[in-house]
Amino acid sequence: MEENRQVFEADEDAYGGMNVHIKESMDSIKFIAMLRASISQWTNQGKKGVWIKLHIEYAHLVNDAVKEGFWYHHAEATYLMLVYWIPQTPHTIPANASHRVGIGALVINDNGEVLVVQEKNGTFKGTGVWKLPTGVVDEGEDICDAAIREVHEEAGIKAEFVELLAFRQSHKSFFGKSDLFFVCMLKPLAYNIQKQDSEIEGAQWMAIEEYAAQPFIKKHEMFNKIAEICLAKKDNKYNGFSKVLMTSAFSNKRTYLYYSQN
């Protein structure tokens, strides 16, 4: 086969799409020729979506792909994902990930005090508001583990997960994406606070009633309701969701299902 008729190495997915592998550097002339030959072959074969995971070292090929009809799907630190739809029908390529996941941690000690922090940056900077430790769940990280990690990072407190108490969903938030926020209850395994100096202005144990009575908390419906849940949990008048490892129908990998066992 002549070089200008070479096609890209690709794997077919479960939906009739092709996942292209570019493993060597090439100039625009070769790239465009191979791309056109590949699209022609896949069109004749009845393929549908085409995905090109273009690693950062091949970024010089992005403009060529766009001129051939590809568009951006998503980007990460080391690659850009480009997509193309072959049939003359509306495409059914799934959208990029639509949500960011965050956590808030309710950590109550044996004295009925809650761990609270004041932040050096962000919305709460300089407000004097004491809030629960919060953070963003990392890729591949479980919600329960993220809560434990954030508490340790912000306040130096080691803790174990107890329950998932509540969650909320909001839209048009981080870079226009939706946002899921989970409030988790943790049990402290130590009480000596060592705050994170780079991000945390202050950290302390505070009577949960004092935390809930802050004017900012009382003023805002969502914060006030979460505080009410925290108070009810302290008095054993609220049941959350425990975590249980299970397997799904699609994988032998064990993942957490959060549900009420009461």
N, C-alpha and C positions, 0 to 999 in steps of 0.2 A: 504494500500500500504506500502511495506517495505521502510525503510528510504533510502536504496541505490537505490530505484526506484522513489524517490521523484523528482519532476521537479520544476523549478523555476517559481515563479509568474511572469507573463509577459503580456504586452499589445501588440496587433497587430497594426502595423501602416498601412497607406494607400497603401503601396507598398508590402505587404505580408511579412514584416519583424517583428521581435519580439524584444520588448524593455524589458530587464530583470530588475527586482527590487530585489536587495539584501538588506534586512532590518535587518539582524542579523549577528553577527560574527560567523565564522565557521572555522574548520581546513581544511587543504588541502584535506584530504581523503573524507570528506563529500562534499566539493565544487566540486571536480572532478567527484564524483559519480553523483551528481545532474546535473552537466553540461552535462555529457555523456547521461544521461537519457533524459534530455531536448532536446538535439540535435537529439537524436534518434526519439523522439516523433514528433518534428517539421519537421524532414525529411519526416516521413510518412504522415504528414499533408500537405506537399508541400510548407512549408514556405521557405523563402529565406535568407535575412540578419538577423543576430542576433547582437543586441547592448547591451553591458553591461556597465552601468555607475557605475564605481567602485569608491566609495567615499574613501577619503584618509585614513580613519580608517580601510579600508579593503585592503590596499596596499599589504599586505603579500600574497594576492591571485593572483597578477599580473602574476608572473612567471608560476603558474599553468595554467592560462588561455592561456598564450602564447604557452605553451607546447601542449595544446589541439587545436592549430591552429588559435587562435585569434591574431589580430595585433592591434597596436595603431592607433587610428583615430585622437584624439586630447586630450589635457589636459588643465585644468584650475586649479586655486589655490586649489580647494577642491576635485577634482575628475579627473580620467582618463577614457576616453571613449575607450572601446575595441570593435572590430567588427569581425564578422565571416560570411563567405558565404557558405551556405549549398549546392546549386546545383552544378553539375559538369560542370559549364559554367563560362565564364569570369564574374567577379562580376560587378554589377552596383551601388555599394554603392557610394554616392556622396562624393567628396573630402571635406576636412575641409575648413573653411572659407579661402578665398584666398587673401583678400585685407585688408590693413590697411587704414583708412581714416584720412586725416589731413586737417587743414584749415589755411588760411592766412587771415588777416583782414586789409582791407583798411579803416581807420577811418579818415575822412576829417572834419576839423572844419570850421567855418564860414569865416575864414581868408584864406582859401585855403591851409592850412597846413595839413600835414599828420602825424599821430602818428607813430613814429619809435622807435625801441629798439636796444640795443646791448646786446648780450648774454654772460654770464659768462662761459658757457659750450658748448660742441658740436663743430660742424664744423666751426662756426663763432667766436669761442673764440679767442680773441686777434687780430682779423683781422681789427678792427676799422670800420667794415661795419655796417651801419645803415640799418635795415631791418624791414619789417612789422611784427607785432606780429603773431606768428604761434603756432600751437599745434595739438594735436591728439584728435579726437572725441571719447568720452567715449562710452562704450556699452550702447545702449538704448537712446543715446542722439542725437537730431537732429542737422544737420549741422549748421543751423542758431543759435541755442542755444550754440553750442560749440564755435563759433566765439565770441559771446557776453561774454561767460565765460572766454575765454583765454585773451581777452582784459582787463577784470576787474582784472584777476589774475596777469597779467604781469605789468600793468600800473595803476591799481586802477581806471580806467575810466569806468563809466557806459555808455552803448550805446544800441542802438536798431538796429535791422537788417533792411537793405534797399533792397539790391539785391545780387544775386549770379552773379559774373562778368565773371568768367572763371574757368576751371578745367583742370588738366592734370593727365594722368595715366602713371606710370612707373612700371617696372618689376624687379624681383630679388633684392628687396630692403630690407625691414625689415624682418630678419630671413628667407630670400629667398622668401617672399611673395610679391605680387604686391601692389602698393601704389596709392591711389587716393587723390589728393590735390585740395581743392576748395578755390578759392579766393572770399571772401565775402566783400561787402561794408557795413559799419556801420555808423550810425549817432551818434556822441557823445552827451550825456545828461549832461556831466560835462567836465571840462577842466583841473582841477587840478590833475597833475600826482603824483601818489604815487607808485613807482616801487616796484616790488617784489625783495627784496634784495638777496634771495637765488639763483635766476636764472638769474636775469637781471642786467647787469653792468650799463646800462644807458637807459633813456627813455626821449623823448622830442617831441615837435611839430616842424616839419621841413617843409620848403617850398617844395611842391611836386616836383618842378623843380630841387631843390637841391638833393632831394632823387634820382630822376631818373638819374641825372648826375654823380653819384658816379662811379668811374672807374670799380669797380666790377660789378655793374649793367649793365653798357654799354658793358662790355666784354662778358657776358654770355647771349646767345640768349634768353633763357627762361625768365630770370629775366628782360632783356631789354623789351621783349614783354609785360610782365605783367606791367612794369612801363609805357609803352606806353598806355596800356588800362587805367591805373589809370589817366594819364594825360588827355586822351580823356573823361573819365567820369567826371573829374573836369570841363571840358568845355562843358558838356552836349552833347557830340558827340558820345556817346556809350550807348547802352541799354543792361542791364543785365536781369536776371531772377528773378521775384518776387516769393514769397512763398504764396501758397494758400492751405488751409486745405480741404481735400477731403476724401471720403471713397472709398475703392476698391471693387472689385467683391467678394473678399474672406473674408472680415472682415468689421464689422461696426466701427472699430477703425479708427479715422480720422488721416491721415498722410499728410505730405506736398508734394505737387507737385510744382516743380520750373519751371516756364516757362515765356516767354516774353509776356507781355500784351500790347505791343505797335505794 
